[in-house]
Structures are given as structure tokens and as C-alpha cells.
Amino acid sequence: MKNNVIILKPRLDIPFGFIKDIPKTRGAIPSIRKYWEKLSDYLFLLHKSRGDQVQIIEKPLWQFNAEFVLKLDYTKIYIPHHSIKTFDKENKLENVFYYMQMVFPWLFQIDSKGWCADATVWPIEPTQNSDGKIFKKYQSLAFEGYSKFKQPKRGQFETKDKYILFLCQIPHDQTITLHSDVSVVDALIKTIEISKLLGIQLIVKPHPINKVSMKPLLEIVSRKNLSGEKILWADIVNIHDLLEHCEAVFSVNSGGGMEGILHKKPIFCFGRSDYSSVSHFIDKSINWETKDKFIPHYEGFIDAYVNTMVNVNYS
């Protein structure tokens, strides 16, 4: 018996959020979103090869909802950029698989519950006896300066002082609202306190997109500096230069923490991160003396993480 498979595909040339006027003429697809195209093609060909009947339904992302899906006839359906929390809170749907783009944009998580801390496979545990090949491949990208979002050129940052690095995130991003009980503002304030207790310089790296959302965080840094702190706001420095030389990385659950793992740095998180099995969860305090304890497991974790995902980077 053939399965009837439906792939819901977001229109990629327009915002994923609600817009009033949807252009009839197709625009250019941002390069980072072209992987979504590859993912829908991959799923289509995969199910075709199994003899399934496959249909791709393309709409603006915000037009997909549970009521729309309930009207469809399918035996399996793929839903983009959602989890059961955001799409089907009443648990009405069956045979649903949610898919989401990860920090390495050619990797997608496909899961019956959602992505990151909502996925059925979370937390992803390191594999044993890794040969290190996947880690070295991804590490080489980091050393070259690659990051999900555009960064300044490498080699424009020098310091002889020890410092810890706080990675800012967009405060309203779903990885914060769904996967953390601590806000980005509160995480930054707590990290400032930790840096004072440790007696180590703090550098704050703002998120490279949505600069408006960074203003409240910059204001906190500015106020602290006016009161005698010496916090650096590193908005024109490549994240990999900062990661290479830092003593440790602090964030809520930033994708940059994954890049910190590639630099073999200790990672401290306030939220439920994709890499929680190899990072320190910050509750009320931290144990600085044990900061390096997860580093020996980084290669096995990257193995497990990459192999858990669907890789559409054919080239």
C-alpha cells in the first residue's frame, strides 16, 4: 500500500512572519534559505524512491496551521519551522513530522515533537569512541571564519587579557521563548556578575542581525561601564576570533555555543541548548574549577549531533 505523503513548504522569498500583502511576483531567495528548498527536494525524492505518493504544498509559512492540516488527506506530513508546542498544542494531529533548520544551515532536524529541546532525541548524547573526522571537518569551517550569519573578516582582534565571552541572542526568538526560563537580559546581567566574581574581563558579542533588538542589551553594558565596569561590546569582530581566545562561552542557548565547542571552549548555558549534554547549565552559581570537564566529549557530541540531523549539503 502506497503512503500518501505531504510536504508543507514555506514560500522562501518572503518573510516567515505575517505580512499583509503577499507579492504575486517571486523574489530572490536568500542564500541561507536555499537549504529549505534542498530539504523539500530531498524529502520528495526520498519518498518517491519508496513508491509513495508525494505532494508538496507551498504557502507563506504563517498560513499553515493545525486546522489547515486537519482538512488534508495524508498518511504522513512534514510541517516546517514548528514544534508541537507552536503548531498543535491540543494534540489533534497524527503522523506529523516537524522540520527545522539548525545552526549549520545545511542540517535539518526532523522529529515528531519538534526541534532542539522539544525533540524526542533531546538531549543528544555524545557517541563513544569517535574517530574525530566529523569534528575536524566542522572545526576547519570554524577556523576559516564561517558562521551561520555574516561576520567581519578574521584577524581584526587582538588581546593579551583573559576574558569570558557572552553571546547575545534575539530576545523574542523561539529558542529563547520555548527553550529557556531565563531571558537574554537576565542572562547578560548574571554573566556580568559572574565576570566580576571571577575577576575576568567580559566581552559581549551582539547578534549580527536585528540590531534593534540588541539595544536593551547595549544599554545594560553602557550603564555598567558608566558605573565603573569595563565591559567590551564587540560588534565589529568575527565571532571566531572571540571564540578562539576566550576562557569560556556564556549564553542562554546560542547557536554560537556550538561554534565554541569547535574551538574546544567550556560552554555555560542558562537555557536548554542543543548541546546541553556537553555544557554547564547555570542555575544559581557555577563551578569554574570544573569548566573543562566536557571538552573530552566534544568530538563524540559533534558526531552524534550531525548524524542525528538530515544533511542537504550535497555539494
Protein Blocks (a to p, Z undefined) as FASTA:
>chain_A
ZZddddddddfkbcfbdcfbdcfbdcdddfklmmmmmmmmmmmmmmmmnopacddddddf
klpcfklmmmpccfbdcdehiafklmmmnopaghiacddddfblmbccddfkbgcjlpmk
bccdddehiehlmmmmmmmmmmnopafbdcddehiaccfbdcdddddddfkbmklmmmcc
bdfklmmmmmmmmmmmnopacdddddfbhkllmmmmmmmmmmmmmnopacdcdfkbcfkl
mmmmmmbdcdfklcklmmmmmnopacddfbdcfklmmcccdfkbccfklmmmmmmmmmmm
mmmmmmmpccfblZZ
